[in-house]
Amino acid sequence: MAFVALLRGINLGAKNKVDMKSLKALFEEMGYENVRTYIQTGNVMFDNAAFDVTAIETALLEKYNFEIPVIVRSREELEEIQRHPIFAKEQVYIMFLANETSNEQQVALAELVDDEFVVWNRKNIIISLSKSYHKTKFTNNFFEKKLRMASTARNQNTVNKILLKM
């Protein structure tokens, strides 16, 4: 079974530098199979039925000396997102959430977000932005603050490329 570990906040500017070769090697040392990476933003595909997010985050902290939140999704979960009607629109981003949203959080989002979006399976937000990502207030940081949980964003193109590599 194929999975992707989506790492939050690495290789953005001069901060939190992580070399993809060393990242791949770390996952292999942890026993993950068929490990491959995609672009510098921290997308690590692997094949294993069992994974431990806490163990991955601990190993990343020990290796790179800063905390890196990790969110894991299966190939099937990404394919479900890809099939959603909003995903076919332009300016689409997916906010991958660390935890499932509560009913209260979903109501709060519906009152705050004025772009077209859906909270998919309570743990992914698919959003079609009316502005570019760098001009909208609906960024990953916005959702993290409103939901009080870690998340990481990927654009539609990146999700499609990850799926091709899985």
N, C-alpha and C positions, 0 to 999 in steps of 0.2 A: 504494500500500500504506500502511495506517495504522499508526502507532506511538505509544507514549506514553513520554515521558521522565519517570521518577519521581525527583524530587529529594529528597535525604535531609536532614532537619534544618533546614528553613527555616520561618520564621514561627511558631516555638514560643515563646510568651510574648514577651518584649521582645527576644529575641536573633535574630540572623540574618534580619533583615527583608528581604523581597523583594517588590516591587510586581508584581502579575500583569501589568499593562499593559506595564511595562518588560521583564518576562520574555518576554512574547509578541513584543514589538518586537525583542528580542535574537535570538530564534530566527528571526524573519523576516529580519533582517540577515544571519544566517548562511546564508540560502538555503533554509530549510525552508518548505514550502508548506502552506497551509490550517492555519495555527497557531491553536490555541485552548487555553485553560487551564480547569481545573476546580478549584475551591476553593483556598484559600490555602496548602495543604500541598505544593504543587509538583507538579502533574500537567499536563504539557504535551503535548497531542496534536498530531501533525503528519503530513503525507503526504510521504514521500520513500522511495525504495528504498535510498538510501545515507545513512548517518549515521555520525558519528565521536564516540564518547563522550568521548574524550580532548579533542577540540577543543571540545566543549560545556562540559566541566568547566573548561578553560582560559579560555574566554570568560566563564563565570560568575565565576571568580576575579577576572578583570580588571575586570568590571563591578561586582561587589558586595564585593570585597576580603575574602572568606573562602571557604574550600574548601567546595564542595557536591558530594558524590558523586552521580553520576547512573547510573541503571539504566534501560535501554530494553527494552521488550517490544512485540511486535507484537500486532495485534488477534487474530490466530490463536492466539497463546500465551495471551492472556487468555481467549479462548473455551474453550480446552482446560481451563484452571483452573476456569472457571465450570461445566463439565460434570462435574467430578470429584464423586463422591458426598459427600465431606466438605464441599464448598462449600455444599451445601444445608442443612447443619445450622445451629444457632444459635451465636453468639459465634465466628464464623469470621474469621480474619485470614490474610493472605498476606504472608510475608516474601519479598521479591524480593531474591535474592542477586546480588552483583556477578560472582561466578564460579561455575562448576560445582563441586559438592561431590565430594570423593574418596570412595572406598569406606570408608576409615577414618573420615572425618567422618560418613558416614551411620550407621556402626555406633555411633559415639560418641553421636550424637543419639538413636538407638533406646534406648540405655542411660540417657539423661538425661531425656528428655521423657516424662511420664506422661499427657499429654493425647492425644487422637486427632489424629494428624498424618500427613502424607506428604511426602516430598521429591519434588516433581514435576519431571520432566525434569532432575534434578540441580541446578536453579537457582532453584527456588521451593519454599517450605515452606507448605503449606496446613495450618492448625491450627485445630481446634475446641477452644476453651478451656473448661475446666470452671469457671473463675472469670472475672470481668470482666477486661478488658485491664489495668486499673489495679491489680488485686489479684493478678495472676498473676506468677510469675517468668519466664514464657516470653514476654518482650517482645523487641522488635527488638534492644535492647542485649544481652540474654542470647545471642541467636543470633550476633550480631557477635563477642562475646567467645569463644564456644565454637568458632566456625568460623574465626575470625581473618580475616574479610573484611567489607567493607561490605555493608549490606543496608538495605532500607527497607520498612516495613510499611504495608499498607493494609487496611482492613476490607472485608468482603463488600459492603456497600452502596456504598462508594467504587468498588470494581472494577466493579460493575454500572453505576454512573453513568458511569464513564469509557468503558465499552463502548458505552453509548447515544450518547455524544458522538463516538465514533470513526466 
